[in-house]
Amino acid sequence: MEIVRIPKPEELDPEDQRFLEATKAWFKIGFVPKMSRVLRVVPEFGRPYGRASRRAMGDGALTRGQKELVAATVSAINVCEY
């Protein structure tokens, strides 16, 4: 159950809608994750968080795929629905 109102993509301004389209392309998915929409509600937090997340998920000691596998495993262990 959400405690923060999650805006629908069409409710956001054009700049935020472009961000959401870029998010779908980055993750190679056909939908916008709820967290991405929540982060647009408070731009002074969401934008730096998004930039840091993209830097962290780039290839390095682990590939992006390996990092996503670790994240999925941690989410499953924590019974996270996201």
C-alpha positions as CSV (number, residue, x, y, z in Angstrom):
1,M,0.0,0.0,0.0
2,E,1.5,3.3,-1.1
3,I,1.6,6.2,1.4
4,V,2.8,8.7,-1.2
5,R,0.5,9.6,-4.1
6,I,2.1,8.2,-7.2
7,P,1.4,10.5,-10.2
8,K,0.3,9.0,-13.5
9,P,2.9,9.7,-16.3
10,E,0.4,12.0,-18.1
11,E,0.0,14.1,-15.0
12,L,3.7,15.1,-15.1
13,D,5.2,18.1,-17.0
14,P,6.8,17.4,-20.4
15,E,10.4,17.4,-19.0
16,D,9.4,14.7,-16.5
17,Q,7.6,12.7,-19.2
18,R,10.9,12.8,-21.2
19,F,12.7,11.5,-18.1
20,L,10.2,8.7,-17.8
21,E,10.7,7.7,-21.4
22,A,14.4,7.7,-20.8
23,T,13.9,5.5,-17.8
24,K,12.0,2.9,-19.8
25,A,14.8,3.0,-22.4
26,W,17.6,2.7,-19.7
27,F,16.0,-0.3,-18.1
28,K,14.8,-1.7,-21.4
29,I,11.2,-2.1,-20.1
30,G,7.8,-1.1,-21.4
31,F,6.6,0.6,-18.2
32,V,7.7,3.2,-15.8
33,P,8.6,1.9,-12.3
34,K,6.6,3.5,-9.5
35,M,9.8,4.6,-7.8
36,S,10.7,6.6,-10.9
37,R,7.4,8.4,-10.7
38,V,7.7,9.1,-7.0
39,L,11.2,10.6,-7.4
40,R,9.7,13.1,-9.9
41,V,7.4,14.4,-7.1
42,V,10.3,15.9,-5.2
43,P,12.7,17.0,-7.9
44,E,15.4,18.3,-5.6
45,F,15.8,14.8,-4.2
46,G,14.7,12.7,-7.2
47,R,17.0,14.2,-9.9
48,P,20.3,13.8,-8.0
49,Y,19.2,10.3,-6.8
50,G,18.5,9.3,-10.4
51,R,21.9,10.5,-11.6
52,A,23.6,8.6,-8.8
53,S,21.7,5.5,-9.5
54,R,22.6,5.5,-13.2
55,R,26.3,6.0,-12.3
56,A,26.1,3.2,-9.8
57,M,24.5,0.8,-12.2
58,G,27.1,1.3,-15.0
59,D,29.6,-1.4,-15.8
60,G,32.6,-1.5,-13.4
61,A,33.9,-4.4,-11.3
62,L,30.5,-5.9,-11.9
63,T,28.5,-5.6,-15.1
64,R,25.1,-3.9,-15.0
65,G,23.5,-7.3,-15.4
66,Q,25.3,-8.7,-12.4
67,K,24.4,-5.7,-10.3
68,E,20.7,-6.1,-11.3
69,L,20.9,-9.8,-10.4
70,V,22.3,-8.8,-6.9
71,A,19.5,-6.2,-6.5
72,A,16.8,-8.7,-7.5
73,T,18.1,-11.2,-5.1
74,V,18.2,-8.7,-2.2
75,S,14.7,-7.6,-3.1
76,A,13.5,-11.2,-3.1
77,I,15.1,-11.9,0.3
78,N,13.5,-8.7,1.7
79,V,10.1,-9.7,0.1
80,C,10.1,-6.4,-1.7
81,E,7.3,-6.1,-4.3
82,Y,9.4,-3.8,-6.5
